[in-house]
């Protein structure tokens, strides 16, 4: 069963793609795994996991555990602008 997506999910995903980022939509993986994996198209820099949230929304218990255990870069983003900053 597909996971519910936040209303800003598509705006952030599609906006990053239009700006030249490679974006994998991982929202259906569940178990606390973040919604998007993004990197520059030229593969420069490190891929970043992005947890998309609506303003005021909090992480679920599974997301909190994932964030605590994951050793790489991960960011909570509420807007396209947040996502761009996380990828710099």
PDB file of N, CA, C and O in Angstrom:
ATOM      1  N   UNK A   1       0.848  -1.182   0.000  1.00  0.00           N
ATOM      2  CA  UNK A   1       0.000   0.000   0.000  1.00  0.00           C
ATOM      3  C   UNK A   1       0.894   1.245   0.000  1.00  0.00           C
ATOM      4  O   UNK A   1       1.766   1.374   0.859  1.00  0.00           O
ATOM      5  N   UNK A   2       0.687   2.167  -0.955  1.00  0.00           N
ATOM      6  CA  UNK A   2       1.527   3.359  -1.018  1.00  0.00           C
ATOM      7  C   UNK A   2       1.388   4.234   0.226  1.00  0.00           C
ATOM      8  O   UNK A   2       0.306   4.385   0.794  1.00  0.00           O
ATOM      9  N   UNK A   3       2.508   4.795   0.621  1.00  0.00           N
ATOM     10  CA  UNK A   3       2.541   5.688   1.775  1.00  0.00           C
ATOM     11  C   UNK A   3       1.894   7.025   1.407  1.00  0.00           C
ATOM     12  O   UNK A   3       1.978   7.468   0.261  1.00  0.00           O
ATOM     13  N   UNK A   4       1.257   7.654   2.374  1.00  0.00           N
ATOM     14  CA  UNK A   4       0.682   8.980   2.157  1.00  0.00           C
ATOM     15  C   UNK A   4       1.811   9.986   1.929  1.00  0.00           C
ATOM     16  O   UNK A   4       2.809   9.979   2.650  1.00  0.00           O
ATOM     17  N   UNK A   5       1.652  10.833   0.944  1.00  0.00           N
ATOM     18  CA  UNK A   5       2.659  11.853   0.658  1.00  0.00           C
ATOM     19  C   UNK A   5       2.160  13.211   1.147  1.00  0.00           C
ATOM     20  O   UNK A   5       0.974  13.529   1.061  1.00  0.00           O
ATOM     21  N   UNK A   6       3.102  14.000   1.662  1.00  0.00           N
ATOM     22  CA  UNK A   6       2.752  15.358   2.075  1.00  0.00           C
ATOM     23  C   UNK A   6       2.409  16.192   0.842  1.00  0.00           C
ATOM     24  O   UNK A   6       2.867  15.895  -0.262  1.00  0.00           O
ATOM     25  N   UNK A   7       1.611  17.223   1.032  1.00  0.00           N
ATOM     26  CA  UNK A   7       1.161  18.047  -0.091  1.00  0.00           C
ATOM     27  C   UNK A   7       2.302  18.741  -0.826  1.00  0.00           C
ATOM     28  O   UNK A   7       2.161  19.077  -2.002  1.00  0.00           O
ATOM     29  N   UNK A   8       3.429  18.960  -0.155  1.00  0.00           N
ATOM     30  CA  UNK A   8       4.570  19.636  -0.773  1.00  0.00           C
ATOM     31  C   UNK A   8       5.561  18.664  -1.406  1.00  0.00           C
ATOM     32  O   UNK A   8       6.564  19.093  -1.977  1.00  0.00           O
ATOM     33  N   UNK A   9       5.297  17.373  -1.314  1.00  0.00           N
ATOM     34  CA  UNK A   9       6.220  16.343  -1.806  1.00  0.00           C
ATOM     35  C   UNK A   9       6.537  16.520  -3.292  1.00  0.00           C
ATOM     36  O   UNK A   9       7.705  16.621  -3.667  1.00  0.00           O
ATOM     37  N   UNK A  10       5.515  16.557  -4.131  1.00  0.00           N
ATOM     38  CA  UNK A  10       5.722  16.665  -5.583  1.00  0.00           C
ATOM     39  C   UNK A  10       6.393  17.981  -5.956  1.00  0.00           C
ATOM     40  O   UNK A  10       7.237  18.013  -6.852  1.00  0.00           O
ATOM     41  N   UNK A  11       6.030  19.058  -5.283  1.00  0.00           N
ATOM     42  CA  UNK A  11       6.645  20.361  -5.573  1.00  0.00           C
ATOM     43  C   UNK A  11       8.143  20.314  -5.319  1.00  0.00           C
ATOM     44  O   UNK A  11       8.927  20.826  -6.119  1.00  0.00           O
ATOM     45  N   UNK A  12       8.542  19.707  -4.215  1.00  0.00           N
ATOM     46  CA  UNK A  12       9.966  19.610  -3.878  1.00  0.00           C
ATOM     47  C   UNK A  12      10.675  18.663  -4.845  1.00  0.00           C
ATOM     48  O   UNK A  12      11.722  19.012  -5.391  1.00  0.00           O
ATOM     49  N   UNK A  13      10.120  17.475  -5.063  1.00  0.00           N
ATOM     50  CA  UNK A  13      10.729  16.490  -5.964  1.00  0.00           C
ATOM     51  C   UNK A  13      10.882  17.052  -7.376  1.00  0.00           C
ATOM     52  O   UNK A  13      11.970  17.009  -7.950  1.00  0.00           O
ATOM     53  N   UNK A  14       9.804  17.573  -7.925  1.00  0.00           N
ATOM     54  CA  UNK A  14       9.830  18.061  -9.298  1.00  0.00           C
ATOM     55  C   UNK A  14      10.669  19.326  -9.438  1.00  0.00           C
ATOM     56  O   UNK A  14      11.337  19.528 -10.452  1.00  0.00           O
ATOM     57  N   UNK A  15      10.631  20.174  -8.414  1.00  0.00           N
ATOM     58  CA  UNK A  15      11.439  21.397  -8.444  1.00  0.00           C
ATOM     59  C   UNK A  15      12.924  21.088  -8.462  1.00  0.00           C
ATOM     60  O   UNK A  15      13.682  21.716  -9.201  1.00  0.00           O
ATOM     61  N   UNK A  16      13.348  20.119  -7.649  1.00  0.00           N
ATOM     62  CA  UNK A  16      14.758  19.724  -7.653  1.00  0.00           C
ATOM     63  C   UNK A  16      15.166  19.162  -9.007  1.00  0.00           C
ATOM     64  O   UNK A  16      16.248  19.467  -9.510  1.00  0.00           O
ATOM     65  N   UNK A  17      14.313  18.351  -9.591  1.00  0.00           N
ATOM     66  CA  UNK A  17      14.617  17.779 -10.908  1.00  0.00           C
ATOM     67  C   UNK A  17      14.761  18.880 -11.956  1.00  0.00           C
ATOM     68  O   UNK A  17      15.671  18.832 -12.783  1.00  0.00           O
ATOM     69  N   UNK A  18      13.877  19.867 -11.926  1.00  0.00           N
ATOM     70  CA  UNK A  18      13.956  20.977 -12.885  1.00  0.00           C
ATOM     71  C   UNK A  18      15.238  21.780 -12.709  1.00  0.00           C
ATOM     72  O   UNK A  18      15.741  22.375 -13.661  1.00  0.00           O
ATOM     73  N   UNK A  19      15.764  21.793 -11.487  1.00  0.00           N
ATOM     74  CA  UNK A  19      17.007  22.529 -11.213  1.00  0.00           C
ATOM     75  C   UNK A  19      18.256  21.702 -11.514  1.00  0.00           C
ATOM     76  O   UNK A  19      19.374  22.167 -11.296  1.00  0.00           O
ATOM     77  N   UNK A  20      18.074  20.498 -12.006  1.00  0.00           N
ATOM     78  CA  UNK A  20      19.211  19.687 -12.418  1.00  0.00           C
ATOM     79  C   UNK A  20      19.697  18.665 -11.413  1.00  0.00           C
ATOM     80  O   UNK A  20      20.784  18.109 -11.573  1.00  0.00           O
ATOM     81  N   UNK A  21      18.913  18.407 -10.383  1.00  0.00           N
ATOM     82  CA  UNK A  21      19.297  17.391  -9.412  1.00  0.00           C
ATOM     83  C   UNK A  21      18.748  16.036  -9.852  1.00  0.00           C
ATOM     84  O   UNK A  21      17.687  15.954 -10.470  1.00  0.00           O
ATOM     85  N   UNK A  22      19.480  14.981  -9.526  1.00  0.00           N
ATOM     86  CA  UNK A  22      18.973  13.620  -9.707  1.00  0.00           C
ATOM     87  C   UNK A  22      18.193  13.288  -8.436  1.00  0.00           C
ATOM     88  O   UNK A  22      18.733  13.379  -7.333  1.00  0.00           O
ATOM     89  N   UNK A  23      16.944  12.910  -8.588  1.00  0.00           N
ATOM     90  CA  UNK A  23      16.086  12.658  -7.428  1.00  0.00           C
ATOM     91  C   UNK A  23      15.406  11.304  -7.575  1.00  0.00           C
ATOM     92  O   UNK A  23      14.753  11.027  -8.581  1.00  0.00           O
ATOM     93  N   UNK A  24      15.567  10.472  -6.563  1.00  0.00           N
ATOM     94  CA  UNK A  24      14.842   9.203  -6.482  1.00  0.00           C
ATOM     95  C   UNK A  24      13.743   9.373  -5.435  1.00  0.00           C
ATOM     96  O   UNK A  24      14.004   9.803  -4.311  1.00  0.00           O
ATOM     97  N   UNK A  25      12.532   9.037  -5.811  1.00  0.00           N
ATOM     98  CA  UNK A  25      11.395   9.127  -4.897  1.00  0.00           C
ATOM     99  C   UNK A  25      11.309   7.813  -4.118  1.00  0.00           C
ATOM    100  O   UNK A  25      10.951   6.774  -4.672  1.00  0.00           O
ATOM    101  N   UNK A  26      11.636   7.873  -2.849  1.00  0.00           N
ATOM    102  CA  UNK A  26      11.705   6.681  -2.006  1.00  0.00           C
ATOM    103  C   UNK A  26      10.574   6.637  -0.967  1.00  0.00           C
ATOM    104  O   UNK A  26      10.645   5.887   0.006  1.00  0.00           O
ATOM    105  N   UNK A  27       9.554   7.431  -1.182  1.00  0.00           N
ATOM    106  CA  UNK A  27       8.480   7.574  -0.197  1.00  0.00           C
ATOM    107  C   UNK A  27       7.744   6.270   0.087  1.00  0.00           C
ATOM    108  O   UNK A  27       7.214   6.093   1.184  1.00  0.00           O
ATOM    109  N   UNK A  28       7.700   5.360  -0.869  1.00  0.00           N
ATOM    110  CA  UNK A  28       6.957   4.115  -0.663  1.00  0.00           C
ATOM    111  C   UNK A  28       7.738   3.059   0.120  1.00  0.00           C
ATOM    112  O   UNK A  28       7.181   2.011   0.448  1.00  0.00           O
ATOM    113  N   UNK A  29       9.006   3.309   0.427  1.00  0.00           N
ATOM    114  CA  UNK A  29       9.798   2.313   1.146  1.00  0.00           C
ATOM    115  C   UNK A  29       9.318   2.100   2.574  1.00  0.00           C
ATOM    116  O   UNK A  29       9.375   0.982   3.084  1.00  0.00           O
ATOM    117  N   UNK A  30       8.850   3.156   3.221  1.00  0.00           N
ATOM    118  CA  UNK A  30       8.336   3.037   4.584  1.00  0.00           C
ATOM    119  C   UNK A  30       9.414   2.723   5.606  1.00  0.00           C
ATOM    120  O   UNK A  30      10.602   2.894   5.330  1.00  0.00           O
ATOM    121  N   UNK A  31       9.014   2.268   6.778  1.00  0.00           N
ATOM    122  CA  UNK A  31       9.911   1.902   7.882  1.00  0.00           C
ATOM    123  C   UNK A  31      10.816   3.062   8.296  1.00  0.00           C
ATOM    124  O   UNK A  31      11.934   2.834   8.758  1.00  0.00           O
ATOM    125  N   UNK A  32      10.352   4.294   8.138  1.00  0.00           N
ATOM    126  CA  UNK A  32      11.121   5.454   8.549  1.00  0.00           C
ATOM    127  C   UNK A  32      12.096   5.965   7.517  1.00  0.00           C
ATOM    128  O   UNK A  32      12.748   6.985   7.738  1.00  0.00           O
ATOM    129  N   UNK A  33      12.213   5.268   6.373  1.00  0.00           N
ATOM    130  CA  UNK A  33      13.152   5.721   5.341  1.00  0.00           C
ATOM    131  C   UNK A  33      12.651   7.045   4.768  1.00  0.00           C
ATOM    132  O   UNK A  33      11.459   7.181   4.491  1.00  0.00           O
ATOM    133  N   UNK A  34      13.544   8.028   4.583  1.00  0.00           N
ATOM    134  CA  UNK A  34      13.120   9.333   4.073  1.00  0.00           C
ATOM    135  C   UNK A  34      12.467   9.267   2.695  1.00  0.00           C
ATOM    136  O   UNK A  34      12.562   8.259   1.995  1.00  0.00           O
ATOM    137  N   UNK A  35      11.811  10.350   2.324  1.00  0.00           N
ATOM    138  CA  UNK A  35      10.988  10.421   1.128  1.00  0.00           C
ATOM    139  C   UNK A  35      11.757  10.546  -0.178  1.00  0.00           C
ATOM    140  O   UNK A  35      11.316  10.040  -1.210  1.00  0.00           O
ATOM    141  N   UNK A  36      12.904  11.217  -0.140  1.00  0.00           N
ATOM    142  CA  UNK A  36      13.662  11.472  -1.362  1.00  0.00           C
ATOM    143  C   UNK A  36      15.152  11.245  -1.139  1.00  0.00           C
ATOM    144  O   UNK A  36      15.670  11.468  -0.045  1.00  0.00           O
ATOM    145  N   UNK A  37      15.834  10.796  -2.198  1.00  0.00           N
ATOM    146  CA  UNK A  37      17.289  10.731  -2.218  1.00  0.00           C
ATOM    147  C   UNK A  37      17.708  11.630  -3.361  1.00  0.00           C
ATOM    148  O   UNK A  37      17.263  11.432  -4.492  1.00  0.00           O
ATOM    149  N   UNK A  38      18.549  12.610  -3.099  1.00  0.00           N
ATOM    150  CA  UNK A  38      18.892  13.587  -4.132  1.00  0.00           C
ATOM    151  C   UNK A  38      20.388  13.834  -4.191  1.00  0.00           C
ATOM    152  O   UNK A  38      21.095  13.755  -3.186  1.00  0.00           O
ATOM    153  N   UNK A  39      20.853  14.136  -5.407  1.00  0.00           N
ATOM    154  CA  UNK A  39      22.241  14.469  -5.655  1.00  0.00           C
ATOM    155  C   UNK A  39      22.298  15.299  -6.932  1.00  0.00           C
ATOM    156  O   UNK A  39      21.350  15.313  -7.717  1.00  0.00           O
ATOM    157  N   UNK A  40      23.412  15.987  -7.130  1.00  0.00           N
ATOM    158  CA  UNK A  40      23.589  16.743  -8.363  1.00  0.00           C
ATOM    159  C   UNK A  40      23.689  15.765  -9.528  1.00  0.00           C
ATOM    160  O   UNK A  40      24.229  14.670  -9.374  1.00  0.00           O
ATOM    161  N   UNK A  41      23.173  16.152 -10.693  1.00  0.00           N
ATOM    162  CA  UNK A  41      23.185  15.266 -11.863  1.00  0.00           C
ATOM    163  C   UNK A  41      24.597  14.858 -12.248  1.00  0.00           C
ATOM    164  O   UNK A  41      24.805  13.751 -12.745  1.00  0.00           O
ATOM    165  N   UNK A  42      25.574  15.739 -12.026  1.00  0.00           N
ATOM    166  CA  UNK A  42      26.948  15.423 -12.410  1.00  0.00           C
ATOM    167  C   UNK A  42      27.649  14.557 -11.364  1.00  0.00           C
ATOM    168  O   UNK A  42      28.847  14.296 -11.465  1.00  0.00           O
ATOM    169  N   UNK A  43      26.890  14.116 -10.362  1.00  0.00           N
ATOM    170  CA  UNK A  43      27.369  13.229  -9.295  1.00  0.00           C
ATOM    171  C   UNK A  43      28.415  13.891  -8.393  1.00  0.00           C
ATOM    172  O   UNK A  43      29.095  13.213  -7.622  1.00  0.00           O
ATOM    173  N   UNK A  44      28.538  15.192  -8.491  1.00  0.00           N
ATOM    174  CA  UNK A  44      29.419  15.926  -7.570  1.00  0.00           C
ATOM    175  C   UNK A  44      28.755  15.965  -6.205  1.00  0.00           C
ATOM    176  O   UNK A  44      27.537  16.108  -6.101  1.00  0.00           O
ATOM    177  N   UNK A  45      29.552  15.840  -5.170  1.00  0.00           N
ATOM    178  CA  UNK A  45      29.006  15.929  -3.829  1.00  0.00           C
ATOM    179  C   UNK A  45      28.395  14.618  -3.384  1.00  0.00           C
ATOM    180  O   UNK A  45      28.477  13.604  -4.078  1.00  0.00           O
ATOM    181  N   UNK A  46      27.798  14.658  -2.243  1.00  0.00           N
ATOM    182  CA  UNK A  46      27.226  13.479  -1.608  1.00  0.00           C
ATOM    183  C   UNK A  46      25.717  13.466  -1.779  1.00  0.00           C
ATOM    184  O   UNK A  46      25.068  14.511  -1.723  1.00  0.00           O
ATOM    185  N   UNK A  47      25.170  12.293  -1.984  1.00  0.00           N
ATOM    186  CA  UNK A  47      23.710  12.173  -2.017  1.00  0.00           C
ATOM    187  C   UNK A  47      23.164  12.464  -0.618  1.00  0.00           C
ATOM    188  O   UNK A  47      23.776  12.105   0.388  1.00  0.00           O
ATOM    189  N   UNK A  48      22.018  13.114  -0.574  1.00  0.00           N
ATOM    190  CA  UNK A  48      21.394  13.490   0.692  1.00  0.00           C
ATOM    191  C   UNK A  48      19.992  12.898   0.738  1.00  0.00           C
ATOM    192  O   UNK A  48      19.243  12.982  -0.236  1.00  0.00           O
ATOM    193  N   UNK A  49      19.645  12.307   1.860  1.00  0.00           N
ATOM    194  CA  UNK A  49      18.279  11.840   2.079  1.00  0.00           C
ATOM    195  C   UNK A  49      17.450  13.009   2.590  1.00  0.00           C
ATOM    196  O   UNK A  49      17.877  13.745   3.480  1.00  0.00           O
ATOM    197  N   UNK A  50      16.263  13.173   2.022  1.00  0.00           N
ATOM    198  CA  UNK A  50      15.389  14.286   2.395  1.00  0.00           C
ATOM    199  C   UNK A  50      14.063  13.750   2.926  1.00  0.00           C
ATOM    200  O   UNK A  50      13.355  13.013   2.240  1.00  0.00           O
ATOM    201  N   UNK A  51      13.745  14.130   4.146  1.00  0.00           N
ATOM    202  CA  UNK A  51      12.447  13.803   4.742  1.00  0.00           C
ATOM    203  C   UNK A  51      11.539  15.001   4.523  1.00  0.00           C
ATOM    204  O   UNK A  51      11.770  16.067   5.093  1.00  0.00           O
ATOM    205  N   UNK A  52      10.510  14.838   3.704  1.00  0.00           N
ATOM    206  CA  UNK A  52       9.594  15.927   3.376  1.00  0.00           C
ATOM    207  C   UNK A  52       8.496  15.993   4.442  1.00  0.00           C
ATOM    208  O   UNK A  52       7.838  14.996   4.739  1.00  0.00           O
ATOM    209  N   UNK A  53       8.317  17.168   4.997  1.00  0.00           N
ATOM    210  CA  UNK A  53       7.272  17.399   6.005  1.00  0.00           C
ATOM    211  C   UNK A  53       6.544  18.695   5.689  1.00  0.00           C
ATOM    212  O   UNK A  53       7.099  19.613   5.085  1.00  0.00           O
ATOM    213  N   UNK A  54       5.308  18.744   6.105  1.00  0.00           N
ATOM    214  CA  UNK A  54       4.560  19.992   6.049  1.00  0.00           C
ATOM    215  C   UNK A  54       4.966  20.819   7.272  1.00  0.00           C
ATOM    216  O   UNK A  54       5.314  20.251   8.307  1.00  0.00           O
ATOM    217  N   UNK A  55       4.927  22.150   7.168  1.00  0.00           N
ATOM    218  CA  UNK A  55       5.266  22.967   8.332  1.00  0.00           C
ATOM    219  C   UNK A  55       4.444  22.550   9.552  1.00  0.00           C
ATOM    220  O   UNK A  55       3.227  22.382   9.473  1.00  0.00           O
ATOM    221  N   UNK A  56       5.131  22.389  10.669  1.00  0.00           N
ATOM    222  CA  UNK A  56       4.488  21.997  11.917  1.00  0.00           C
ATOM    223  C   UNK A  56       4.388  20.498  12.116  1.00  0.00           C
ATOM    224  O   UNK A  56       4.082  20.040  13.217  1.00  0.00           O
ATOM    225  N   UNK A  57       4.639  19.729  11.075  1.00  0.00           N
ATOM    226  CA  UNK A  57       4.557  18.270  11.170  1.00  0.00           C
ATOM    227  C   UNK A  57       5.827  17.715  11.811  1.00  0.00           C
ATOM    228  O   UNK A  57       6.921  18.224  11.567  1.00  0.00           O
ATOM    229  N   UNK A  58       5.685  16.684  12.621  1.00  0.00           N
ATOM    230  CA  UNK A  58       6.818  16.086  13.331  1.00  0.00           C
ATOM    231  C   UNK A  58       7.170  14.731  12.730  1.00  0.00           C
ATOM    232  O   UNK A  58       6.374  14.125  12.012  1.00  0.00           O
ATOM    233  N   UNK A  59       8.377  14.270  13.038  1.00  0.00           N
ATOM    234  CA  UNK A  59       8.808  12.945  12.600  1.00  0.00           C
ATOM    235  C   UNK A  59       8.001  11.862  13.309  1.00  0.00           C
ATOM    236  O   UNK A  59       7.598  12.021  14.462  1.00  0.00           O
ATOM    237  N   UNK A  60       7.773  10.762  12.598  1.00  0.00           N
ATOM    238  CA  UNK A  60       7.121   9.609  13.214  1.00  0.00           C
ATOM    239  C   UNK A  60       8.157   8.876  14.062  1.00  0.00           C
ATOM    240  O   UNK A  60       9.354   9.118  13.906  1.00  0.00           O
ATOM    241  N   UNK A  61       7.725   7.985  14.956  1.00  0.00           N
ATOM    242  CA  UNK A  61       8.706   7.212  15.738  1.00  0.00           C
ATOM    243  C   UNK A  61       9.697   6.444  14.856  1.00  0.00           C
ATOM    244  O   UNK A  61      10.885   6.395  15.172  1.00  0.00           O
ATOM    245  N   UNK A  62       9.227   5.848  13.761  1.00  0.00           N
ATOM    246  CA  UNK A  62      10.125   5.113  12.857  1.00  0.00           C
ATOM    247  C   UNK A  62      11.126   6.059  12.199  1.00  0.00           C
ATOM    248  O   UNK A  62      12.287   5.695  12.016  1.00  0.00           O
ATOM    249  N   UNK A  63      10.696   7.261  11.843  1.00  0.00           N
ATOM    250  CA  UNK A  63      11.598   8.244  11.232  1.00  0.00           C
ATOM    251  C   UNK A  63      12.656   8.706  12.233  1.00  0.00           C
ATOM    252  O   UNK A  63      13.820   8.877  11.871  1.00  0.00           O
ATOM    253  N   UNK A  64      12.264   8.904  13.468  1.00  0.00           N
ATOM    254  CA  UNK A  64      13.220   9.313  14.508  1.00  0.00           C
ATOM    255  C   UNK A  64      14.317   8.260  14.646  1.00  0.00           C
ATOM    256  O   UNK A  64      15.500   8.597  14.704  1.00  0.00           O
ATOM    257  N   UNK A  65      13.932   7.001  14.697  1.00  0.00           N
ATOM    258  CA  UNK A  65      14.921   5.924  14.817  1.00  0.00           C
ATOM    259  C   UNK A  65      15.838   5.907  13.606  1.00  0.00           C
ATOM    260  O   UNK A  65      17.056   5.796  13.748  1.00  0.00           O
ATOM    261  N   UNK A  66      15.259   6.017  12.408  1.00  0.00           N
ATOM    262  CA  UNK A  66      16.089   6.023  11.197  1.00  0.00           C
ATOM    263  C   UNK A  66      17.087   7.171  11.238  1.00  0.00           C
ATOM    264  O   UNK A  66      18.266   6.972  10.945  1.00  0.00           O
ATOM    265  N   UNK A  67      16.638   8.359  11.594  1.00  0.00           N
ATOM    266  CA  UNK A  67      17.515   9.532  11.656  1.00  0.00           C
ATOM    267  C   UNK A  67      18.636   9.324  12.663  1.00  0.00           C
ATOM    268  O   UNK A  67      19.763   9.760  12.427  1.00  0.00           O
ATOM    269  N   UNK A  68      18.351   8.675  13.767  1.00  0.00           N
ATOM    270  CA  UNK A  68      19.374   8.426  14.787  1.00  0.00           C
ATOM    271  C   UNK A  68      20.414   7.409  14.322  1.00  0.00           C
ATOM    272  O   UNK A  68      21.584   7.511  14.691  1.00  0.00           O
ATOM    273  N   UNK A  69      20.004   6.441  13.527  1.00  0.00           N
ATOM    274  CA  UNK A  69      20.897   5.357  13.126  1.00  0.00           C
ATOM    275  C   UNK A  69      21.633   5.598  11.810  1.00  0.00           C
ATOM    276  O   UNK A  69      22.714   5.048  11.600  1.00  0.00           O
ATOM    277  N   UNK A  70      21.068   6.401  10.937  1.00  0.00           N
ATOM    278  CA  UNK A  70      21.665   6.600   9.612  1.00  0.00           C
ATOM    279  C   UNK A  70      22.932   7.451   9.727  1.00  0.00           C
ATOM    280  O   UNK A  70      22.891   8.542  10.295  1.00  0.00           O
ATOM    281  N   UNK A  71      24.065   6.959   9.189  1.00  0.00           N
ATOM    282  CA  UNK A  71      25.326   7.681   9.345  1.00  0.00           C
ATOM    283  C   UNK A  71      25.575   8.789   8.319  1.00  0.00           C
ATOM    284  O   UNK A  71      26.497   9.584   8.497  1.00  0.00           O
ATOM    285  N   UNK A  72      24.788   8.858   7.265  1.00  0.00           N
ATOM    286  CA  UNK A  72      25.034   9.833   6.206  1.00  0.00           C
ATOM    287  C   UNK A  72      24.192  11.081   6.356  1.00  0.00           C
ATOM    288  O   UNK A  72      23.461  11.245   7.333  1.00  0.00           O
ATOM    289  N   UNK A  73      24.307  11.975   5.354  1.00  0.00           N
ATOM    290  CA  UNK A  73      23.551  13.227   5.417  1.00  0.00           C
ATOM    291  C   UNK A  73      22.051  13.005   5.204  1.00  0.00           C
ATOM    292  O   UNK A  73      21.617  12.297   4.295  1.00  0.00           O
ATOM    293  N   UNK A  74      21.298  13.635   6.074  1.00  0.00           N
ATOM    294  CA  UNK A  74      19.843  13.541   6.037  1.00  0.00           C
ATOM    295  C   UNK A  74      19.277  14.881   6.523  1.00  0.00           C
ATOM    296  O   UNK A  74      19.799  15.477   7.465  1.00  0.00           O
ATOM    297  N   UNK A  75      18.217  15.340   5.879  1.00  0.00           N
ATOM    298  CA  UNK A  75      17.644  16.637   6.247  1.00  0.00           C
ATOM    299  C   UNK A  75      16.124  16.555   6.224  1.00  0.00           C
ATOM    300  O   UNK A  75      15.536  15.836   5.417  1.00  0.00           O
ATOM    301  N   UNK A  76      15.509  17.298   7.115  1.00  0.00           N
ATOM    302  CA  UNK A  76      14.056  17.474   7.109  1.00  0.00           C
ATOM    303  C   UNK A  76      13.791  18.754   6.329  1.00  0.00           C
ATOM    304  O   UNK A  76      14.344  19.806   6.649  1.00  0.00           O
ATOM    305  N   UNK A  77      12.943  18.665   5.304  1.00  0.00           N
ATOM    306  CA  UNK A  77      12.685  19.835   4.461  1.00  0.00           C
ATOM    307  C   UNK A  77      11.193  20.110   4.398  1.00  0.00           C
ATOM    308  O   UNK A  77      10.373  19.192   4.369  1.00  0.00           O
ATOM    309  N   UNK A  78      10.862  21.387   4.379  1.00  0.00           N
ATOM    310  CA  UNK A  78       9.476  21.827   4.348  1.00  0.00           C
ATOM    311  C   UNK A  78       9.127  22.537   3.039  1.00  0.00           C
ATOM    312  O   UNK A  78       7.960  22.810   2.758  1.00  0.00           O
ATOM    313  N   UNK A  79      10.165  22.833   2.239  1.00  0.00           N
ATOM    314  CA  UNK A  79       9.957  23.582   1.001  1.00  0.00           C
ATOM    315  C   UNK A  79      11.077  23.258   0.021  1.00  0.00           C
ATOM    316  O   UNK A  79      12.084  22.651   0.387  1.00  0.00           O
ATOM    317  N   UNK A  80      10.887  23.669  -1.220  1.00  0.00           N
ATOM    318  CA  UNK A  80      11.935  23.516  -2.230  1.00  0.00           C
ATOM    319  C   UNK A  80      13.194  24.257  -1.796  1.00  0.00           C
ATOM    320  O   UNK A  80      14.305  23.765  -1.994  1.00  0.00           O
ATOM    321  N   UNK A  81      13.026  25.426  -1.214  1.00  0.00           N
ATOM    322  CA  UNK A  81      14.170  26.216  -0.761  1.00  0.00           C
ATOM    323  C   UNK A  81      14.969  25.464   0.314  1.00  0.00           C
ATOM    324  O   UNK A  81      16.199  25.475   0.293  1.00  0.00           O
ATOM    325  N   UNK A  82      14.275  24.820   1.244  1.00  0.00           N
ATOM    326  CA  UNK A  82      14.941  24.008   2.271  1.00  0.00           C
ATOM    327  C   UNK A  82      15.757  22.890   1.619  1.00  0.00           C
ATOM    328  O   UNK A  82      16.892  22.625   2.015  1.00  0.00           O
ATOM    329  N   UNK A  83      15.165  22.238   0.615  1.00  0.00           N
ATOM    330  CA  UNK A  83      15.837  21.134  -0.052  1.00  0.00           C
ATOM    331  C   UNK A  83      17.092  21.605  -0.768  1.00  0.00           C
ATOM    332  O   UNK A  83      18.127  20.942  -0.713  1.00  0.00           O
ATOM    333  N   UNK A  84      17.006  22.737  -1.434  1.00  0.00           N
ATOM    334  CA  UNK A  84      18.168  23.285  -2.144  1.00  0.00           C
ATOM    335  C   UNK A  84      19.280  23.578  -1.152  1.00  0.00           C
ATOM    336  O   UNK A  84      20.439  23.257  -1.415  1.00  0.00           O
ATOM    337  N   UNK A  85      18.951  24.179  -0.019  1.00  0.00           N
ATOM    338  CA  UNK A  85      19.964  24.464   1.009  1.00  0.00           C
ATOM    339  C   UNK A  85      20.596  23.180   1.535  1.00  0.00           C
ATOM    340  O   UNK A  85      21.802  23.138   1.781  1.00  0.00           O
ATOM    341  N   UNK A  86      19.798  22.142   1.706  1.00  0.00           N
ATOM    342  CA  UNK A  86      20.319  20.872   2.227  1.00  0.00           C
ATOM    343  C   UNK A  86      21.283  20.222   1.238  1.00  0.00           C
ATOM    344  O   UNK A  86      22.148  19.444   1.640  1.00  0.00           O
ATOM    345  N   UNK A  87      21.145  20.526  -0.028  1.00  0.00           N
ATOM    346  CA  UNK A  87      21.987  19.911  -1.057  1.00  0.00           C
ATOM    347  C   UNK A  87      23.222  20.730  -1.395  1.00  0.00           C
ATOM    348  O   UNK A  87      24.009  20.321  -2.249  1.00  0.00           O
ATOM    349  N   UNK A  88      23.413  21.865  -0.753  1.00  0.00           N
ATOM    350  CA  UNK A  88      24.601  22.694  -1.014  1.00  0.00           C
ATOM    351  C   UNK A  88      25.777  22.194  -0.218  1.00  0.00           C
ATOM    352  O   UNK A  88      26.866  22.761  -0.304  1.00  0.00           O
TER     353      UNK A  88
END
